[in-house]
Amino acid sequence: MKNTFQGKGPYCYRIVGDMLHRLNLALHPDDEQDPTFGQLYIFDPEEANNIRMNMSSYQDCDGDLLRLLEEEIRSVNIYAKSYNMIIDEEKKQENLFNAQRKQNSNLYLLFGIYKDKLKKNKRYEFPQENSVAAVFAIGPDGEVPEAQIVIHQKGKEINTLKSTNPHVEGLTYPLFFPEGLEGWITDMKANNKHISRQDVT
């Protein structure tokens, strides 16, 4: 590991010139830890903003501006909406348990599932899904479908995202990619447009 950046932003480091990002794979923070990054989207917006304002890295920020950014990101960002999908399913499971005493399943939030492979295999069902993620309730076999990123309900696992992962930009930089558009992908089509120095603003 060549450099580790201990700043206020997302966890990232550089190895041989390649910038790598770290992602917390736990949906819920541990009891002794404050929620960070994607974990904040499982909270009510007002509560999430209060948590942010109590963090040292946000203390110089304007609370009203943070509130506006929070509202905008929640309304347009597909990743923020994905975190809400799994929370909705957790609430449904809790209601089902309270009403019928039916055992809760472990839930996972899967980013970048391989839908073409899963169409051939009918045993997987997703209670909710969108264009980048799906909620998966684990079945009796305990198997979780293959995905680029798997978010667990609890745990301390940290995953390293390579720069070629299409979810890096959308998950890490929501102000630059407010809608959560995928970044670089292997089958990206070239637009064959010649860019000159005059095109740069």
Beta strands, then each sheet from edge to edge (+ up, - down):
strand 1: 3-5
strand 2: 12-15
strand 3: 18-24
strand 4: 107-113
strand 5: 128-129
strand 6: 133-137
strand 7: 147-152
strand 8: 158-161
sheet 1: 1+ 2- 3+ 8-
sheet 2: 5+ 6- 4+ 7-
end
